[in-house]
């Protein structure tokens, strides 16, 4: 499998995880979870393209690109409204999180192709590329959200779930609940 195909798979897998993380009912925790998913994606992409990566550069990169998180904060905060706010905020945050993850992934793929790490990136170019990719990312996220969860490999999903637990994004209880659901599909 060539690097572009592998890179696209990494991005799409992380978009799916971001869709789920965006549905978390606790405001601001959802943003932290999505950021952790995006950081994991950047690490995997940097490994694939064999470029330098550090958590601090990854965080700075994600923050710089998603600096206009007011929309994400609004979608997250609307979850505070009982009932309908949780549903509307969760759905909005979910698609926006997936789109953002897609756009970050596309910018990283395009940049890592030049064999330089995040510290050598032209942030003006990156921000413009992110803004262009986010609209396409909304369509990709909506499409991926509509795919049947049964079609995804439960073993791969379990492995990703374990990484989220190890990194502290989800609790032991959340891990066990999701693990049980995945094992029921086998």
Secondary structure, 3 states (H helix, E strand, C coil): CCHHHHHHHHHHHHHHHHHHHHCCCCCCHHHHHHHHHHHHHHHHHHHHHCCCCCHHHHHHHHHHHCCCCHHHHHHHHHHHCCCHHHHHHHHHHHHHHHHHHHHHHHHHHHHHCCCCCHHHCCHHHHHHHHHHHHHHHHHHHHHHHHCCHHHCCHHHHHHHHHHHHHCCCCCHHHHHHHHHHHHHCC
